[in-house]
Amino acid sequence: MVRDILIWPDPILKQKARPVAKVDDAVRTLVKDMFETMYAAEGVGLAAPQVGVLQRVIVLDTTSRQPELKPIAMINPEIISMEGETTYTEGCLSIPGESEDVDRAAVVTVKFLDVDGQEQTLRCEGLLSIAVQHEADHLDGTVFVDHVSTLKRELIRGRMKRLKTSRERERRPAASASSR
């Protein structure tokens, strides 16, 4: 099921997600829905808070740029090491149409549970490294614009508020028409 993606500055996006206590069917359904939502929005990563669920779950698919990799879900991801530095122009499904340069580690190693509840460790490079860091930030209530200047962030905040207002207006007539 494709879920709605929250648009920043939605207050849920500033909250810290809770660890998943047990990987069960509900978590696996969330992962499936998150993949469907991410693909529908043409993204490479999505964190559960972006669909309004405050759990430490992320999904990633960087195969468009890294065909040797496969889509992956990470439950309770924890970055355990970082190496080097890189700057990457990032975008975000919760901040549509915007992108800015963000400084990140070039390589990260992440420990997480897979959809079977098994602990995994993965060394990530390239786009996958950037995506893991970006989505892990979401789990701690941070969005990529928190890494840019205050001026840029405030300009983007204004554009996102106008976008949210516009989307709400578009939905209202449809809701009114259906209640007749």
Backbone as ProteinMPNN parsed JSONL, in Angstrom:
{"seq_chain_A": "MVRDILIWPDPILKQKARPVAKVDDAVRTLVKDMFETMYAAEGVGLAAPQVGVLQRVIVLDTTSRQPELKPIAMINPEIISMEGETTYTEGCLSIPGESEDVDRAAVVTVKFLDVDGQEQTLRCEGLLSIAVQHEADHLDGTVFVDHVSTLKRELIRGRMKRLKTSRERERRPAASASSR", "coords_chain_A": {"N_chain_A": [[0.834, -1.18, 0.0], [0.616, 2.137, -0.922], [1.663, 4.827, 0.947], [0.921, 8.1, 2.341], [3.359, 10.642, 2.076], [4.869, 12.606, 4.453], [5.209, 16.147, 4.433], [7.85, 18.314, 5.007], [7.721, 21.306, 6.915], [6.511, 19.298, 8.768], [5.622, 18.455, 12.063], [6.062, 15.812, 12.986], [8.294, 14.943, 11.63], [10.373, 16.012, 13.064], [10.651, 14.535, 15.291], [12.132, 11.979, 17.36], [12.53, 8.665, 16.357], [11.292, 5.553, 17.679], [12.99, 2.577, 18.819], [12.524, -0.587, 17.172], [10.927, -3.145, 18.789], [10.427, -5.837, 18.235], [10.832, -7.758, 15.346], [8.239, -8.324, 13.436], [5.205, -9.455, 11.734], [3.784, -7.067, 11.392], [5.817, -5.166, 11.216], [7.106, -6.108, 8.939], [5.065, -5.652, 7.073], [4.967, -2.868, 7.187], [7.517, -2.33, 6.098], [7.171, -3.361, 3.481], [5.125, -1.634, 2.56], [6.539, 0.759, 2.724], [8.561, 0.402, 0.79], [6.907, 0.284, -1.518], [5.82, 2.865, -1.422], [8.132, 4.463, -1.611], [9.065, 3.72, -4.192], [6.874, 4.565, -5.748], [7.151, 7.276, -5.464], [9.497, 7.674, -6.71], [11.98, 7.554, -5.324], [15.162, 6.952, -3.599], [15.45, 6.221, -1.044], [13.738, 5.859, 2.105], [12.398, 6.752, 5.214], [10.683, 5.51, 8.104], [9.443, 7.576, 9.759], [8.802, 9.449, 7.784], [6.474, 8.554, 6.681], [4.809, 8.885, 8.726], [5.209, 7.111, 10.838], [6.667, 6.468, 13.819], [9.028, 4.721, 14.097], [12.148, 2.967, 14.068], [12.962, 2.377, 11.178], [14.163, 1.913, 7.928], [14.167, 2.047, 4.336], [15.953, 1.258, 1.374], [17.081, 1.757, -1.969], [19.429, 1.777, -4.193], [20.008, 0.874, -6.688], [19.764, 2.011, -9.198], [21.996, 3.578, -9.549], [23.93, 1.987, -8.516], [24.167, -0.826, -9.624], [25.089, -3.304, -8.77], [24.209, -3.727, -6.253], [21.415, -4.557, -4.054], [17.932, -3.872, -3.284], [17.281, -2.843, 0.088], [16.152, -3.299, 3.428], [16.4, -1.783, 6.563], [16.269, -2.293, 9.944], [16.193, -0.729, 13.019], [18.692, 0.641, 12.453], [22.143, 1.345, 12.986], [24.786, 3.433, 12.76], [28.031, 2.459, 12.849], [30.619, 3.044, 12.192], [32.493, 5.615, 10.501], [34.029, 6.895, 7.594], [36.294, 9.079, 5.919], [35.351, 11.939, 3.83], [32.734, 13.529, 1.99], [30.902, 15.496, -0.368], [27.568, 15.847, -1.285], [24.874, 16.404, -3.477], [21.85, 16.543, -2.17], [18.447, 15.442, -2.127], [15.018, 15.12, -1.018], [12.237, 13.087, -0.261], [10.367, 14.168, 1.429], [10.74, 16.805, 1.079], [9.994, 17.897, -1.516], [11.262, 18.667, -4.782], [13.405, 20.192, -4.001], [16.936, 20.635, -3.5], [20.17, 20.413, -2.071], [23.673, 20.919, -1.361], [25.279, 18.684, 0.82], [27.49, 17.867, 3.408], [28.935, 14.781, 4.087], [29.97, 11.599, 5.545], [32.182, 9.612, 3.606], [32.208, 6.842, 3.552], [30.347, 4.471, 5.336], [29.777, 2.175, 8.004], [27.202, 0.095, 8.884], [25.098, -1.285, 11.354], [22.354, -3.447, 11.705], [18.988, -4.813, 11.896], [17.612, -7.316, 9.797], [14.686, -8.05, 7.714], [13.998, -10.486, 8.716], [14.683, -10.366, 11.297], [17.321, -10.825, 11.848], [20.613, -9.974, 12.836], [22.672, -7.807, 11.001], [25.622, -6.559, 9.359], [26.852, -3.959, 7.396], [29.016, -2.549, 5.062], [29.004, 0.547, 3.561], [29.236, 2.388, 0.565], [29.571, 5.185, -1.729], [26.497, 6.215, -3.289], [24.817, 4.668, -1.641], [25.976, 4.937, 0.899], [25.544, 7.683, 1.371], [22.723, 7.703, 1.301], [22.069, 6.004, 3.473], [23.014, 7.542, 5.628], [21.428, 9.848, 5.327], [18.794, 8.807, 5.66], [19.042, 7.682, 8.221], [19.387, 10.012, 9.671], [16.752, 11.004, 9.521], [15.515, 9.296, 11.334], [16.334, 10.334, 13.694], [15.076, 12.737, 13.827], [16.063, 14.666, 12.116], [16.389, 16.546, 9.139], [17.64, 16.917, 5.76], [17.912, 19.642, 5.228], [18.576, 20.7, 7.65], [21.249, 20.683, 7.65], [22.127, 22.789, 6.136], [22.596, 26.335, 5.434], [20.96, 28.788, 7.548], [19.49, 30.726, 6.153], [19.02, 29.501, 3.595], [17.553, 27.301, 4.513], [15.265, 28.535, 5.617], [14.144, 29.747, 3.353], [13.479, 27.461, 1.882], [11.694, 26.32, 3.706], [9.545, 28.119, 3.542], [8.714, 27.67, 0.881], [7.901, 24.992, 1.095], [5.78, 25.201, 2.913], [3.962, 26.64, 1.36], [3.557, 24.735, -0.645], [2.334, 22.654, 0.847], [-0.049, 23.957, 1.61], [-1.176, 24.385, -0.909], [-1.558, 21.716, -1.749], [-3.387, 20.874, 0.177], [-5.585, 22.473, -0.493], [-6.157, 21.405, -3.004], [-7.086, 18.891, -2.288], [-9.369, 19.401, -0.787], [-11.717, 20.197, -2.468], [-12.222, 17.723, -3.711], [-12.832, 16.099, -1.542], [-15.117, 17.42, -0.639], [-16.822, 17.107, -2.83], [-17.189, 14.365, -2.851], [-18.68, 13.98, -0.585], [-21.202, 14.745, -1.158]], "CA_chain_A": [[0.0, 0.0, 0.0], [1.355, 3.397, -0.969], [1.254, 5.727, 2.034], [1.219, 9.519, 2.148], [4.651, 11.093, 2.59], [4.753, 13.891, 5.148], [6.004, 17.239, 3.892], [8.511, 19.151, 6.001], [8.128, 21.077, 8.309], [5.581, 18.551, 9.6], [6.272, 18.226, 13.366], [6.476, 14.413, 13.175], [9.643, 14.789, 11.066], [11.36, 16.504, 14.027], [10.67, 13.642, 16.447], [13.035, 10.831, 17.327], [11.806, 7.389, 16.211], [11.545, 4.536, 18.701], [13.504, 1.295, 18.302], [11.579, -1.683, 16.956], [11.153, -4.141, 19.836], [10.406, -7.178, 17.658], [10.539, -7.778, 13.908], [7.091, -9.206, 13.256], [4.468, -9.23, 10.49], [3.433, -5.641, 11.292], [7.026, -4.471, 10.745], [7.311, -6.52, 7.544], [4.056, -4.935, 6.28], [5.457, -1.492, 7.1], [8.632, -2.337, 5.138], [6.587, -3.536, 2.138], [4.455, -0.372, 2.223], [7.561, 1.799, 2.534], [9.15, 0.193, -0.538], [5.919, 0.706, -2.52], [5.727, 4.329, -1.345], [9.385, 5.012, -2.141], [9.087, 3.531, -5.642], [5.841, 5.425, -6.342], [7.662, 8.654, -5.428], [10.769, 7.641, -7.424], [13.07, 7.858, -4.405], [16.157, 5.899, -3.356], [15.409, 5.89, 0.37], [12.584, 6.352, 2.84], [12.408, 6.408, 6.636], [9.322, 5.355, 8.621], [8.814, 8.842, 10.156], [8.305, 10.174, 6.617], [5.103, 8.107, 6.443], [4.089, 9.092, 9.977], [5.42, 6.009, 11.78], [7.877, 6.78, 14.586], [9.814, 3.516, 14.365], [13.468, 3.037, 13.447], [12.937, 1.518, 9.99], [14.452, 2.598, 6.666], [14.307, 1.218, 3.142], [16.89, 1.866, 0.434], [17.323, 1.083, -3.247], [20.334, 2.614, -4.993], [20.414, 0.075, -7.847], [19.833, 2.841, -10.407], [23.376, 4.052, -9.649], [24.807, 0.922, -8.032], [23.434, -2.032, -10.025], [25.601, -4.5, -8.102], [23.538, -3.83, -4.959], [19.994, -4.875, -4.136], [17.143, -3.111, -2.314], [17.509, -3.325, 1.446], [15.441, -2.704, 4.561], [17.203, -1.791, 7.786], [15.478, -2.077, 11.148], [17.085, -0.262, 14.087], [20.052, 0.837, 11.941], [23.076, 2.102, 13.826], [26.06, 3.641, 12.077], [29.064, 2.116, 13.838], [31.88, 3.691, 11.822], [32.438, 6.541, 9.374], [35.36, 7.159, 7.038], [36.411, 10.056, 4.847], [34.351, 12.997, 3.683], [32.262, 13.799, 0.643], [29.771, 16.421, -0.471], [26.623, 15.291, -2.237], [23.664, 17.209, -3.623], [20.768, 15.689, -1.69], [17.046, 15.806, -2.155], [14.284, 14.368, -0.005], [10.837, 12.9, -0.619], [9.576, 15.046, 2.288], [11.037, 18.186, 0.68], [10.01, 17.702, -2.973], [11.707, 19.733, -5.667], [14.531, 20.933, -3.422], [18.187, 19.899, -3.316], [21.281, 21.229, -1.574], [24.894, 20.185, -1.043], [25.417, 18.29, 2.218], [28.732, 17.157, 3.715], [28.696, 13.493, 4.745], [31.076, 10.648, 5.507], [32.24, 8.928, 2.308], [31.943, 5.415, 3.778], [29.828, 4.156, 6.666], [29.433, 0.791, 8.316], [25.945, 0.152, 9.629], [24.606, -2.527, 11.968], [20.897, -3.364, 11.673], [18.253, -6.07, 11.787], [16.936, -7.466, 8.507], [13.251, -8.325, 7.879], [13.845, -11.741, 9.459], [15.131, -10.122, 12.666], [18.712, -11.232, 11.983], [21.544, -8.845, 12.855], [23.556, -7.701, 9.84], [26.535, -5.424, 9.313], [27.101, -3.665, 5.996], [29.873, -1.406, 4.735], [28.303, 1.259, 2.491], [30.003, 3.407, -0.143], [28.839, 5.856, -2.797], [25.145, 6.674, -3.003], [24.255, 3.93, -0.504], [26.489, 5.578, 2.11], [24.81, 8.95, 1.531], [21.324, 7.387, 1.599], [21.98, 5.482, 4.844], [23.168, 8.665, 6.551], [20.256, 10.709, 5.159], [17.629, 8.162, 6.273], [19.314, 7.572, 9.66], [19.076, 11.338, 10.209], [15.295, 11.08, 9.698], [15.142, 8.552, 12.543], [16.681, 11.187, 14.839], [14.373, 14.004, 13.72], [16.866, 15.61, 11.337], [16.208, 16.504, 7.691], [18.871, 17.399, 5.134], [18.036, 21.109, 5.295], [19.201, 21.053, 8.925], [22.695, 20.736, 7.389], [22.437, 23.929, 5.271], [22.52, 27.626, 6.123], [19.647, 29.203, 8.043], [18.794, 31.431, 5.082], [18.52, 28.511, 2.634], [16.541, 26.489, 5.186], [14.037, 29.319, 5.757], [13.56, 29.886, 2.013], [12.866, 26.169, 1.555], [10.538, 26.161, 4.598], [8.452, 28.902, 2.95], [8.214, 26.968, -0.31], [7.203, 23.776, 1.516], [4.498, 25.593, 3.506], [3.074, 26.973, 0.239], [3.219, 23.468, -1.29], [1.358, 21.967, 1.7], [-1.31, 24.692, 1.497], [-1.691, 24.097, -2.24], [-2.032, 20.317, -1.765], [-4.596, 20.795, 1.003], [-6.656, 23.07, -1.293], [-6.506, 20.446, -4.059], [-7.809, 17.758, -1.69], [-10.654, 19.852, -0.248], [-12.855, 20.041, -3.379], [-12.472, 16.294, -3.934], [-13.495, 15.607, -0.344], [-16.462, 18.022, -0.612], [-17.611, 16.496, -3.896], [-17.508, 12.981, -2.501], [-19.629, 13.933, 0.528], [-22.521, 15.179, -1.641]], "C_chain_A": [[0.884, 1.251, 0.0], [0.792, 4.325, 0.1], [1.578, 7.169, 1.662], [2.573, 9.833, 2.771], [4.45, 12.471, 3.213], [5.677, 14.918, 4.502], [6.558, 18.073, 5.048], [7.969, 20.554, 5.86], [7.093, 20.384, 9.194], [6.274, 18.21, 10.928], [6.717, 16.788, 13.611], [7.911, 14.211, 12.681], [10.735, 15.287, 12.006], [11.478, 15.583, 15.243], [11.636, 12.48, 16.237], [12.196, 9.547, 17.286], [12.234, 6.402, 17.295], [12.121, 3.264, 18.074], [12.359, 0.286, 18.136], [11.91, -2.77, 17.979], [11.262, -5.549, 19.253], [10.068, -7.068, 16.178], [9.451, -8.824, 13.684], [6.38, -8.871, 11.944], [4.085, -7.765, 10.308], [4.622, -4.837, 10.763], [7.28, -4.829, 9.281], [6.296, -5.844, 6.61], [4.464, -3.473, 6.113], [6.573, -1.398, 6.063], [8.102, -2.451, 3.711], [5.924, -2.238, 1.681], [5.47, 0.737, 1.946], [8.253, 1.637, 1.18], [8.183, 0.669, -1.623], [5.818, 2.227, -2.581], [6.954, 4.982, -1.958], [9.43, 4.882, -3.661], [8.06, 4.423, -6.342], [6.314, 6.877, -6.425], [9.009, 8.788, -6.146], [11.948, 8.077, -6.554], [14.051, 6.71, -4.312], [16.185, 5.491, -1.886], [14.177, 6.48, 1.015], [12.703, 5.868, 4.28], [10.966, 6.386, 7.149], [8.703, 6.681, 9.096], [8.248, 9.638, 8.976], [6.896, 9.736, 6.228], [4.311, 8.121, 7.751], [4.234, 8.001, 11.007], [6.743, 6.249, 12.511], [8.571, 5.504, 15.069], [11.104, 3.607, 13.563], [13.573, 2.014, 12.308], [13.249, 2.39, 8.781], [14.486, 1.579, 5.54], [15.157, 1.995, 2.14], [16.953, 1.051, -0.845], [18.133, 2.023, -4.13], [20.768, 1.899, -6.266], [20.461, 0.883, -9.141], [21.249, 3.359, -10.63], [24.39, 2.982, -9.251], [24.15, -0.43, -8.34], [23.913, -3.321, -9.357], [24.921, -4.726, -6.742], [22.094, -4.265, -5.159], [19.241, -4.03, -3.107], [17.311, -3.71, -0.92], [16.651, -2.558, 2.444], [16.345, -2.834, 5.776], [16.305, -1.423, 8.958], [16.455, -1.798, 12.28], [18.523, -0.058, 13.58], [20.881, 1.701, 12.884], [24.39, 2.212, 13.058], [27.162, 3.442, 13.111], [30.44, 2.64, 13.457], [31.669, 4.554, 10.59], [33.867, 6.811, 8.924], [35.266, 8.233, 5.964], [35.3, 11.089, 4.839], [33.969, 13.134, 2.219], [31.14, 14.823, 0.724], [28.872, 15.898, -1.569], [25.399, 16.2, -2.289], [22.471, 16.31, -3.326], [19.408, 16.31, -1.928], [16.337, 14.936, -1.142], [12.83, 14.264, -0.427], [9.909, 13.76, 0.237], [9.814, 16.521, 1.989], [11.126, 18.195, -0.838], [10.461, 18.937, -3.744], [12.887, 20.536, -5.166], [15.753, 20.034, -3.358], [19.267, 20.879, -2.901], [22.477, 20.323, -1.321], [24.966, 19.936, 0.465], [26.742, 17.542, 2.363], [28.398, 15.909, 4.526], [29.997, 12.702, 4.801], [31.03, 9.933, 4.16], [31.852, 7.455, 2.432], [31.395, 5.259, 5.195], [29.651, 2.654, 6.79], [28.223, 0.863, 9.235], [25.566, -1.243, 10.122], [23.089, -2.383, 12.05], [20.296, -4.761, 11.731], [17.623, -6.123, 10.408], [15.46, -7.825, 8.771], [12.965, -9.662, 8.56], [14.295, -11.591, 10.914], [16.575, -10.522, 12.924], [19.625, -10.011, 11.941], [22.488, -8.933, 11.658], [24.495, -6.517, 10.037], [26.894, -5.22, 7.849], [27.974, -2.426, 5.874], [29.275, -0.744, 3.485], [29.188, 2.349, 1.902], [29.108, 4.071, -1.173], [27.461, 6.308, -2.352], [24.529, 5.952, -1.809], [24.721, 4.539, 0.815], [25.73, 6.87, 2.408], [23.377, 8.66, 1.975], [21.153, 6.858, 3.021], [22.065, 6.634, 5.838], [21.939, 9.576, 6.527], [19.044, 10.105, 5.884], [17.819, 7.975, 7.773], [19.063, 8.913, 10.345], [17.578, 11.468, 10.481], [14.868, 10.39, 10.992], [15.436, 9.34, 13.805], [16.041, 12.564, 14.749], [15.125, 15.08, 12.967], [16.539, 15.428, 9.853], [17.419, 17.169, 7.046], [19.02, 18.91, 5.193], [18.553, 21.586, 6.65], [20.716, 21.176, 8.776], [23.092, 21.934, 6.522], [22.263, 25.227, 6.057], [21.086, 27.955, 6.533], [18.847, 29.892, 6.94], [18.198, 30.448, 4.077], [17.379, 27.7, 3.245], [15.21, 27.257, 5.274], [13.358, 29.558, 4.414], [12.834, 28.594, 1.607], [11.626, 25.94, 2.426], [9.327, 26.911, 4.023], [7.858, 28.215, 1.737], [7.435, 25.71, 0.07], [5.855, 24.103, 2.152], [3.498, 25.943, 2.409], [2.63, 25.693, -0.484], [2.154, 22.72, -0.486], [-0.011, 22.626, 1.592], [-1.976, 24.389, 0.16], [-2.262, 22.68, -2.308], [-3.319, 20.167, -0.958], [-5.787, 21.374, 0.247], [-7.126, 22.108, -2.379], [-7.35, 19.298, -3.504], [-9.213, 18.165, -1.235], [-11.81, 19.7, -1.229], [-13.204, 18.578, -3.626], [-13.225, 15.716, -2.74], [-14.919, 16.155, -0.279], [-17.356, 17.363, -1.641], [-18.046, 15.086, -3.527], [-18.522, 12.895, -1.366], [-21.026, 14.369, 0.104], [-23.421, 14.001, -1.929]], "O_chain_A": [[1.784, 1.389, 0.828], [-0.412, 4.574, 0.147], [2.401, 7.428, 0.784], [2.894, 9.352, 3.857], [3.925, 13.383, 2.574], [6.787, 14.594, 4.08], [5.823, 18.48, 5.947], [7.762, 20.981, 4.725], [6.828, 20.868, 10.295], [7.404, 17.723, 10.916], [7.66, 16.562, 14.37], [8.657, 13.408, 13.242], [11.912, 15.015, 11.771], [12.305, 15.819, 16.124], [11.915, 12.061, 15.114], [11.273, 9.372, 18.081], [13.373, 6.414, 17.76], [11.786, 2.915, 16.942], [11.37, 0.314, 18.868], [13.039, -3.258, 18.029], [12.073, -6.356, 19.705], [9.129, -6.367, 15.8], [9.697, -10.029, 13.733], [6.892, -8.094, 11.138], [4.063, -7.271, 9.18], [4.446, -3.928, 9.951], [7.627, -3.963, 8.478], [6.636, -5.502, 5.477], [4.326, -2.905, 5.03], [6.575, -0.484, 5.238], [8.538, -1.712, 2.829], [6.134, -1.792, 0.552], [5.281, 1.553, 1.043], [8.506, 2.628, 0.496], [8.588, 1.377, -2.546], [5.741, 2.807, -3.664], [6.841, 5.934, -2.729], [9.795, 5.835, -4.349], [8.341, 4.974, -7.406], [5.93, 7.614, -7.333], [9.592, 9.871, -6.188], [12.798, 8.859, -6.981], [13.823, 5.634, -4.864], [16.861, 4.53, -1.52], [13.631, 7.477, 0.541], [13.064, 4.719, 4.532], [10.126, 7.154, 6.68], [7.516, 6.896, 8.851], [7.312, 10.418, 9.152], [6.195, 10.462, 5.524], [3.28, 7.459, 7.873], [3.463, 7.957, 11.965], [7.809, 6.235, 11.897], [8.685, 5.246, 16.267], [11.15, 4.244, 12.51], [14.177, 0.951, 12.45], [12.678, 3.469, 8.62], [14.792, 0.406, 5.752], [15.091, 3.222, 2.067], [16.887, -0.178, -0.82], [17.59, 2.946, -4.737], [21.778, 2.265, -6.866], [21.133, 0.478, -10.09], [21.662, 3.559, -11.772], [25.565, 3.065, -9.608], [23.64, -1.099, -7.44], [23.203, -4.327, -9.382], [25.05, -5.8, -6.154], [21.607, -4.334, -6.288], [19.846, -3.525, -2.162], [17.463, -4.922, -0.765], [16.45, -1.349, 2.327], [16.975, -3.87, 5.989], [15.664, -0.372, 8.961], [17.421, -2.534, 12.477], [19.469, -0.532, 14.209], [20.385, 2.651, 13.49], [25.025, 1.204, 12.747], [27.226, 4.152, 14.114], [31.34, 2.681, 14.297], [30.806, 4.284, 9.755], [34.785, 6.938, 9.734], [34.299, 8.294, 5.203], [34.434, 11.113, 5.714], [34.778, 12.887, 1.325], [30.51, 14.988, 1.768], [29.34, 15.547, -2.652], [24.948, 16.704, -1.26], [22.123, 15.433, -4.117], [19.245, 17.53, -1.929], [16.963, 14.11, -0.478], [12.249, 15.241, -0.899], [8.787, 14.054, -0.175], [9.167, 17.388, 2.576], [12.188, 18.463, -1.399], [10.106, 20.071, -3.422], [13.329, 21.469, -5.837], [15.633, 18.821, -3.185], [19.274, 22.033, -3.33], [22.326, 19.122, -1.096], [24.746, 20.838, 1.273], [27.074, 16.688, 1.541], [27.673, 15.972, 5.519], [30.995, 13.08, 4.189], [29.947, 9.677, 3.632], [31.24, 6.89, 1.525], [31.921, 5.848, 6.139], [29.408, 1.957, 5.806], [28.217, 1.59, 10.229], [25.696, -2.235, 9.406], [22.586, -1.322, 12.42], [21.006, -5.762, 11.629], [17.153, -5.106, 9.896], [15.038, -7.893, 9.926], [11.827, -9.94, 8.938], [14.291, -12.56, 11.673], [17.016, -10.559, 14.073], [19.438, -9.119, 11.113], [23.029, -9.995, 11.348], [24.194, -5.59, 10.789], [27.203, -6.177, 7.139], [27.712, -1.395, 6.493], [29.067, -1.408, 2.469], [29.806, 3.129, 2.627], [28.015, 3.583, -1.461], [27.263, 6.726, -1.211], [23.788, 6.564, -1.04], [23.933, 4.645, 1.755], [25.326, 7.121, 3.544], [22.872, 9.286, 2.907], [20.196, 7.223, 3.704], [21.281, 6.697, 6.784], [21.468, 10.021, 7.573], [18.352, 10.8, 6.629], [16.856, 8.095, 8.531], [18.578, 8.949, 11.476], [17.171, 11.973, 11.528], [13.953, 10.858, 11.669], [14.87, 9.063, 14.863], [16.409, 13.467, 15.501], [14.866, 16.27, 13.15], [16.426, 14.302, 9.368], [18.147, 17.905, 7.712], [20.143, 19.415, 5.207], [18.93, 22.75, 6.791], [21.391, 21.705, 9.659], [24.27, 22.09, 6.201], [21.832, 25.21, 7.21], [20.127, 27.463, 5.938], [17.645, 29.658, 6.813], [17.017, 30.541, 3.74], [16.369, 27.44, 2.59], [14.149, 26.683, 5.03], [12.129, 29.573, 4.337], [11.729, 28.629, 1.065], [10.619, 25.424, 1.942], [8.214, 26.385, 4.022], [6.638, 28.179, 1.576], [6.424, 25.394, -0.557], [4.887, 23.367, 1.958], [2.322, 25.592, 2.505], [1.473, 25.575, -0.887], [1.187, 22.211, -1.054], [-1.026, 21.935, 1.493], [-3.184, 24.164, 0.097], [-3.339, 22.473, -2.868], [-4.227, 19.434, -1.349], [-6.888, 20.83, 0.329], [-8.321, 21.998, -2.652], [-8.236, 18.794, -4.193], [-10.141, 17.359, -1.293], [-12.826, 19.113, -0.855], [-14.382, 18.239, -3.737], [-14.155, 14.928, -2.914], [-15.838, 15.429, 0.099], [-18.523, 17.087, -1.364], [-19.154, 14.666, -3.861], [-19.161, 11.858, -1.19], [-21.945, 14.365, 0.923], [-24.566, 14.185, -2.343]]}, "name": "protein", "num_of_chains": 1, "seq": "MVRDILIWPDPILKQKARPVAKVDDAVRTLVKDMFETMYAAEGVGLAAPQVGVLQRVIVLDTTSRQPELKPIAMINPEIISMEGETTYTEGCLSIPGESEDVDRAAVVTVKFLDVDGQEQTLRCEGLLSIAVQHEADHLDGTVFVDHVSTLKRELIRGRMKRLKTSRERERRPAASASSR"}
